[in-house]
C-alpha cells in the first residue's frame, strides 16, 4: 500500500494533534511553517492542509497543485473547505477520502464493476436503473474499488472512518451490510461487495 505524504502548512496546533497519533495514521505528515525553501518538491506530497486565511497566498504559489489543497476554516466558505473545530476522527476520514478521490478529480463518472458511479450526484446506475447513495456509502465503494485485494474491517475502520480506537468493528460491518442489502434489493445483485475470510472486496 502506498503511503501518502501530507504537508500541514502554518497550522501548528493541527500538526501537534496528528503527531500524537501518527503511528495510527495511513499517511505521513510534515509541518511546514513557511514557504521558504526553493528546493521544496511539492510533487512528492499528496495533500497540503492549510488554514483558509492562507488561501490567497497558497493559490498564487505555482509549485503547489491547487487540487491538492485542503482548507480548514472557522466558517463555511465554499463547498471545498472544512469547518473547524472538527472531531479529529472526522477530519482524518475526510483526508483519507480526499486522497482516494484525487485520482478521480477530472471524472464525473467512474466505472465500478458493472456499474457507473456518478461522483457528483452520488448515484450508482446499471442498465438504466439508478440508486442514490449516501456519502459514506460512496466512500466505502471508492475505497474498496481502489484496492484489488480484500480489505479487512480494521483497515476500513482506519482509512474510511478515520483513526478511532473506540469505534466498534460492528459499526463498519453494519454499514457494509446495509450497503450490500441496498444494492441487492435495488439491482438484485448480492455479489457487488464480496465478503471473504480476508475482508471485503469489489471485483
Helices and strands as residue ranges (DSSP letters): E 4-9, H 12-20, G 22-24, E 27-32, G 42-44, E 47-51, G 52-54, H 55-60, G 66-68, E 69-73, E 82-83, H 88-101, G 102-104, E 109-112, E 115-118, E 123-126, E 129-132, H 135-145, H 153-159, H 169-187, E 194-196, E 199-201
